[in-house]
Amino acid sequence: MSTHHRRGLAVIAAAVAAAVTVLPAAATADAGDRTAKPTVILEHGAFADGSSWNQVVAGLRRDGYPVVAAANPLRGVASDAAALRGLIDHVDGPVILVGHSYGGSVISAAGAGNSKVKALVYVAAFLPEAGESALGLSTKFPGSTLPGALETVTGPDGPELYIRQDAFHRQFAADVPAREAALMAATQRPVAQAALEEQATAPAWREKPSWDVITTKDLNIPVAAQRFMAKRAKAHVTEAAASHAVTVSHPGVVVDVIETADRATRTRTR
């Protein structure tokens, strides 16, 4: 074999390896294969980013699930849902949407009327009815200390909210080690104030089976508000003695609920 030919084969092999590396796992699934697992799309909420799902992603991948941790723009429910719908459309086969905190409002909007979405999993999240906002729901019941922990900065489209770094550990992630919580505080992404005030449209939980991880030590969304929303949505509830950062402090609980949602909808719909 000539040197030129060997180099040509090496280039082809490298190209194939690169393609396998970058090809999303979900794109390789056969949509008609009843044994194929759905793609789990994770939508983070305010004051967080995609890394808040790291341990959940690891757990799901160990169990053979294709996973995407979406980048939530945190600009507004309608526009954030439009971005999420674009990702859903890109994925082959059925999808389970998982939303944490404000991400619950987003999956409620993005999943409505979408036949690819088989189940919704809410994690310390908002399940708004049409006309409700995240801000309104968080103040519907007593218990949230979030307003006193916030600071406002001027963004290009209006006020944006952060949790003060000195308040982040207690407010958002009290059951996370202090060093890790400090990193989360430094890397948090702000949410547009308008996003928390925006009213929801017809929610997907009215037409899709739903599961809900309720956090009983949550200082962002009071547990009474979480229970109210879950009952109204007829969601399957799992309660965890966790802070708002349950995806970090109790990732195994979140993984178990997602996989339960898959098994239930797989039996019923496939």
QUIVENQUI-V815209 format. One record per helix or strand of 2 or more residues. SS is the DSSP state (hx for helix, st for strand). FROM is the first residue (numbers start at 0). TO is the last residue. If there is no record, write none. Layout:
BEGIN
SS:FROM:TO
SS:FROM:TO
END
This chain:
BEGIN
hx:2:21
hx:24:27
st:38:42
hx:49:61
st:66:69
hx:76:89
st:94:99
hx:102:109
st:116:122
hx:133:137
hx:145:148
st:149:154
st:157:162
hx:164:171
hx:177:186
st:190:191
hx:192:196
hx:203:205
st:208:214
hx:222:231
st:235:239
hx:245:248
hx:250:268
END
